[in-house]
Amino acid sequence: MTGMLSAMLGLGLWFGPASGDGLVQIRSNATAAATVARVEPALASRGLRLFATVDHAANAKAINLELRPSTVFIFGNPAVGTRVMQCA
C-alpha cells in the first residue's frame, strides 16, 4: 500500500504543484506508516519545525469508522513565518 500525504507548505519549501488551497499531495512508494515516520526528520533537516500532525484515520477509528491512511502535517519556520505574520 502506498501512502498519500497532504501537507501545508512552509515558507521557502516547494515539493510540487499546489492546489488553490495551498495543499500538496505526494505519492510515496513506501507504506503510509513508513512515509509518516520519515516526515519529521526530513523537515528538521531543512530547518523546519513540525507544529502539528493530524492523523485522520486514527480520528475516524476513535468513532468506530474506517478511513484509509491520511495524515496532515503542519510545519514551517517560526523565524520566517513570525515576521510574515507581523507584517499582515
C-alpha positions in Angstrom: 0.0 0.0 0.0 1.4 3.4 -0.9 1.0 6.3 1.5 -0.6 9.6 0.5 0.5 12.7 2.3 -1.2 16.1 2.4 1.0 18.9 3.7 0.6 22.6 4.3 3.6 24.2 2.8 6.0 26.0 5.0 7.6 29.2 3.5 10.5 28.5 1.3 9.8 24.8 0.7 8.4 23.6 -2.6 7.6 19.9 -3.3 5.5 20.2 -6.4 2.3 21.8 -7.8 0.0 23.0 -5.1 -3.8 23.2 -5.4 -5.5 26.5 -5.0 -5.8 25.8 -1.2 -2.0 25.5 -0.7 -2.1 21.8 -0.1 0.4 19.4 -1.8 -0.2 15.7 -2.2 2.9 13.5 -2.7 2.6 9.8 -3.5 5.0 7.5 -1.7 6.2 4.1 -2.7 6.6 3.2 1.0 3.8 2.3 3.3 1.8 5.1 4.9 3.4 4.4 8.3 6.9 4.4 6.9 6.3 7.6 5.0 4.9 9.4 8.0 7.9 8.3 10.1 10.2 10.0 7.5 8.5 13.3 7.5 9.7 14.9 10.8 13.4 14.1 10.2 13.1 15.4 6.6 11.6 18.7 7.8 14.1 19.1 10.6 17.0 18.6 8.2 15.6 21.5 6.2 15.3 23.8 9.3 11.5 23.4 9.5 9.5 22.8 12.7 6.6 20.3 12.8 3.8 22.2 14.6 1.1 19.5 14.4 0.3 16.2 12.9 -3.3 15.2 12.2 -4.0 11.5 11.7 -7.4 11.4 10.2 -7.6 7.6 10.1 -6.9 7.4 13.9 -9.6 10.1 14.5 -12.1 8.1 12.4 -11.2 4.9 14.2 -11.9 6.6 17.6 -15.5 6.9 16.5 -15.7 3.4 15.0 -15.3 4.4 11.4 -12.7 3.4 8.8 -10.6 5.7 6.7 -7.6 4.9 4.6 -4.3 6.3 6.0 -4.5 10.1 5.7 -2.1 12.4 7.6 -1.8 16.2 7.5 1.4 17.8 8.6 1.5 21.5 9.6 5.0 22.8 9.6 7.1 25.9 9.0 9.9 28.1 10.1 9.0 30.3 13.1 11.8 32.8 12.4 10.4 33.4 8.9 6.7 32.9 9.5 6.5 35.1 12.5 7.9 38.1 10.6 5.5 37.5 7.8 2.6 37.4 10.2 3.8 40.6 11.9 3.5 42.3 8.5 0.0 41.3 8.0 
